[in-house]
Amino acid sequence: GLLAPFPLPNPPLTFSAFLCFHKGKATEYERAVFRALSALVGEDRDTEVAVDRHFELLKEFPRDLMSLKRAQLLCFYVGRPDTSLKFVQQVLPENQDRNYIYGMLAFPLLELGRMDEAEIAARKGLAINKNDFWSQHNMCHVFQQECRFREATEFMESCSPSWTSCSSFMFTHNWWHVAVCYLEGEAPIRKVMEVYDQNIMKELDRSDCEPAEVYVNALGLLLRLYVRGEIGPAKERLTPLLDELKNESIWHAEWLLDLLILWALSSMNEVKAAENLLDSLQSRVSSMDMKRQQVMQKAIQLADAVYKYGKGEHKAVFDALGPDFDGLGYKMIGASDEQVDVFNEVWYTVLINSGETSTAIELLVKQISKREGAPFLWRLLEKAYTVEGRGADASVATEKANALQAAHFH
């Protein structure tokens, strides 16, 4: 499920386990796990200590992939893919026969921008088990980052029958990737909405569904639609969710979800509820220790900006984030590169709409050098050039966007 702010023990530390540990009845493995978990709970929880203890645990018990997964989740929620990779590399020699290890290797490689190595790792996992949905997911990341959108959707849809055993989050997250690839490749908008309606929102009908796990993917997709000017379809689908999004019981499951809810509420003029959520986030941060407060202050800054973006206050968003914003510097909210990239898309549109077109052009040219095959980036560049009065450059950008759109899905 969703884990915030850190992965919790599974199963949880029980009083009987605590007694067994202190009575000397625990095995060496149980003691090692207990030491690692105890740094993640209670008043004295400490990320650095937890990381160190997981390294010790995995050095002694390298086949314990559950603890490896927990260690990687810990790294993910504090934005440390380099450490996540070290965890996998430490235990890889003892796990080369297990498909899971290769998905766990691929993900931090993706987050570090090492796409070729990530693809090799994901393919190794799939060679052992073609239904390994974490390796499937990581392959999609590679295709998506490299703007191979048709390849991504065809691959993931062929894999989708194997997702029936996934959690609500993972099931809808894999479909979120499919929808985002349709959107990024500028397939007909109905393709995106079909995935949203049929494969994301229908998950809420499951008796064991955790709604927050669905909302983080649903809202992440709707924000991307909204940024692209598909405001009608986005608002139409936000309307039936509003009562649930105002329900404080789903707040604070994850920082990313809270930010997406903030946007949803403010964009739908539910200002009071949005302000309550923003106040609650600020209160959470103020209760943290000073070191953690300093890190999470950037998350509050982004939350404030997302709230203002939902209200259409683009100049205020620019003032809140400053000229040097880059979503990849905000990984402390617990989001992958693809998940956080929507905030960069918001940023480019904010720059254009608040008159900072020269900065927008500079950033877009830089981003296009990394992802030349993404039509939306070219369309934003065309808009910025038009505002600057550079008609010839705008025409070139439009032609490029149209050619890419035709190549991807038409």
N, C-alpha and C positions, 0 to 999 in steps of 0.2 A: 504494500500500500504506500501511501505518502508518509514520509518520515520527516519530522521537523521538530526542533532545528537540527537534531542529530538522529541517526538510526537508533531505534530502541532495541533492547535485547529481545530475541525471539527464540525460545519462549522467554517471558520476562523473569527477572530475578525474583524468586519466591522466598518467603521467610524460611521454609524448610531447606531450600538450597543453600541459603546463607548459613543455617545451623550446621548442615553437613560439611560445608566448606571449613567452618571454624572448629568442628569436632574432629577434623582430620580424616573424614571418611571419603572425601572427594578423590577422584583419580587425578593424575598429573594433567591430563587434558582438561578436565573440568576446572581444575585450579587455574590453568592458563586462560581459559575462556572467561572465568569469573574475574580475574585480574583485568582483562581487557575491557569487559563490560562495565566493571565498577567505575571506570573513568568516564563513562558516558551518562551516568545517572546521578541524581542527588545534587546537593549543594556544591560539592567539590568537583563537579565534572570539568574536565580539562581536555581540550582537543589535542594538544601536543602530547600529553601523557597517553591518551587513547591511541594515537597513531603509533607511538613508540611501543606500547604494549601489544598492539596488533602485529607489528614487525616481529616482536619476540615470539608471540604465539605461532605465527606462520613459519618462523624459522624452525621451531620445534615440531610443528604439525603441518607440513606443507600441503597435505592432501585435503585440508579443511577448507573447501571452497565456499562454504557458508560464511566463515569468518573473513575470507578474502572479499566476498561480496559486501559484507558489512563495512570492511575497511575502505573499499572503493566508494561506497555511499557516503561515508564520512568525508572522504576527499572531495567528492562531488559537491557536497553541501558547504564546503569552505573554499571551493574553487581552486583545487590543487591537483590538476591532472598529472603533473610530473611525479608527485608522490604516489598517485594511483598506479602509474606505470611501474614504478619501482616495486610496489607490492606484487604485481603479477610476475615481473621478471624474476623476483626472488623465488617463486614457487613453480615457475614454468618447467624447469627440468624434471620435476617429479610428477607432472600432470600432462605430458605431451600426448597421452592417449585419450584425453577427455575433451569433448567438444566445447564444454562450457568455458574452458580456460581461454579459448581463442576469441570468443566474444568479449571476454573480460580484458583481453589484451588489446583488442581492436578499439574499444571505446576511448581509453586515454590517448591512444595514438591519434584518433580523430580530433580530440580536443586540443592536441598539440600541433595540429595541422599536418601530420605525417600520413597523408592520404594513401600513398602507394603501399606503405607498410600495413596500414589499417585494412586495406582491401585484401592483402595477402593473408592476414590473420583471420579475417571473417571467412574467406574462402576455405581456409583450413578447417574451421569449425563446421562449415556446411558440408565439407567432404566427409567428415565423420558422421554428422547427423544433419541431413538437409532440412529437418524440421526444427533446428535450434533457432528459436525466434529472436534471441539476442544477437546472434550472428546475422540473421536476416535484417534485423533493425540496423545494424552497423553497416551492412552493405548498402542499405538505402541512404544512410548518411553520406557515404562516399559518392554515390550517384548524384545525390542532391547537391552536395557541395561542388561537384564538377559539372553541374548543370546538365546532367544526363537524365532529364526529367521523364521522357517516355520510357527509357530503360528502367527507371526507378518504379514507375507505376505498374508496368508489366510484370516486373520481378515480384513486387510486393503483393499484387493481386493474385499471382500464381501461388504465393506462399500462404495466403490468408486462410485457407482451410485448416492450417496447422495451429491457428491462434485460439482455438476453442478452449484450451486449458489456461490461457493467459488470465492474469488479474484484470479487473476493469481498467486500471490505468494502462497496462501494457497493451491490451486489446485496442483501446481507443487511441493510444499513442501511435501504434503502428498505422492505424487508419488515418490519424492526423498527418503522418508523413506522406501518405498517399495523396491526401487532399491538398497539402501544401505543394507537392510536386506538380499536381494538375494546375494549381494556381500560379506557381512560378513559371511554368511553361506556357501559361496563358491558353490553356484548354478552355472550351466553352464553360461558362460559369456554372451551368447546370451540373456538370461533372463533379465540381467541388461540392455543390449543395447536396447532390445525391449521396456522396460519402458522408457528409455531415448528418443528414437526416437518417440514412439507412444503417450506417455503421458506427456512428459516434453516439448520437442521442438515443438510439434504440437500446443501447447498453443499460440505460437507466431502468429498463423494464426487468432486468435480472434481479431475482430475489436477494442475491448476495452482493449486489452492486453497492460500492461506496460512491455516492454522488460526487464528492469532491474530486475523485480520481478521473471522472468524466469531464467535469467542468474545466479542469486545467487544460485539457486538450480542446474542448469545444470553444472556450473563450479565446484561446491562443489562435485558433483558426478564424474566428469572427473578427478579431482585431486586425489580422492581415487583410481580410476583406474590406474592412472599414478604411484602412490606410490606402487601399487601392481605389477608393471612391465607390465601392459597392455598399453604400451606407444603407440603402433600403433593405436588401437581403440580410445584412448584419442586424439591423434594429428589429426587423420582423422576427428574427430568431432569438434575440435577447429578451423580447417582451415576455414570453412565457416563463423565463428563468428568473425574473426579477425578485419574486417573493422568496425564492430559495437563496438567491445571492445576498439578500438582506438578512438572512437567518445567520446570526452570529455563531451558531454551532459549527459552520463550515469555515469560518475565518481562522486564519493562523495554522491551517494544515500545512501550507507551504508558502514561502515568500512569493514565489512566482504566481501562485494562484491569487494571493491577496492583491498583487499589483494588477492582475487581469480583472479581478472583481472591481477594483477601484475605477479602472477605465470604464467597465460596463455600467456601473452605477452612475458615474458622472455623465457619461455620454447619453444616458437615458433620463437625465435630469432628476435622478434620485440623489440630490446633492446632500441632504441631511445624512442619509445612510453612508454615503461616501466619506463625508467628513468624520463620522463616527469611526469608520474603519481606519482612516488616516490617523486620527487621534490615538486609536488603540495600538497601531503599529509604533507610533512615536513613544507611547507608554512602555511598550515591550522593550524597545531599545534602551530607554532610560533606566530600565531595571537590570540591564546586563552589566558585567564588569567592564572596567574602563577600556581594556584592550579590545573586547568584542564590540563595545559601543563605537569605537573609532572605525572599525571595519564596516559596521552596519549603518553608519551614518550615510554612506553612499546609497544604500538601499532606500533609506528614507528620502533622500534627494530624488531618486528615481520615482518613488511612490508619489511624491508631491507633483512631479512633472507629469506623470501619467494621469493623475487626477485633473490637472489643468488642461491637458490635451483633450480629455473627454469633454470638457466644457468648451472646447474650441478656442482656448486662450493661447495661441501659438507663441506670441511674443513673451508671455509669462513662462512658457516652457523653456524657451531659449534662455531667459534670465535665470531660471532655476538650474539648468544643466551647464551653462557656460559654453564657450565656443569649442572646447576640446573633448566633448562627449564622445565616448565609444562604448557601445553596449558590452563589448567583450571585457571591459574593465569592471563589470558589475556581476561577475559570476557568483558572488556571495549570496545571490538570491536563489541559488540552486537551480540552474538552468543550463542546458546544453548550448553550444554555439548556435544551432538552428533555432532554439527556443528564444534566445536572447536577441537574435538578429532582427526580430520584429521591432525592437526598440530603436535599432539603427534606422529601419525604414520610417518609423515615426519621426526620427530626428531629421532625416533628409527632407521630409515634407514640411516639417516645422521651419527648417532653415529657408526653404523656398518661400513659404507663406509669410515669414516674418522679415523678408527683404535681405536675408543673408545669402544671396545667390552665389556670390563668388566662393564662399566657404562651401556651399553645397556642391558646386561644380568640382572643386578640388577634392572633396571627399568621395564623390561619385566616380570620378575618373580613377581614383586610387582603388575603390572597391571593384570597379569594372575590370581593372587589371587582374584581379583575383578571380572574378566570376563573369567573364565576358559573355557567357551564354544566357544571362538572366535578362529577359526583355524588360522587366519592370525598372531595372536600374537605368537602362537606356531611355525609358519613357520619362523618368524623373530628370535625367540629364537634359532631355529635349525641353522639358518644362522650364528648367533653370536657364538654359540658353535663350529660350524665348523671352523670359522676363528680362534678361540682360540685353535683349535686342540683337542677339547673334543668330539671325535667321538661317544662314547657311549651315552653321554647326547644328542648329536644331533640326534641320531637314535630314542631315546625315544620321543623327541619333534616331529619328523616327524611322528611317529606312532600315536601320540596323535592328531596331525592335521588331518591326513588322516581319523582317526576314527570319529572325529567330523564332517568333511566334509560329510562322508557317512551317518552319523546320521541325519544331517540337511536336506539334499535335495536329497539324492540318495537312 
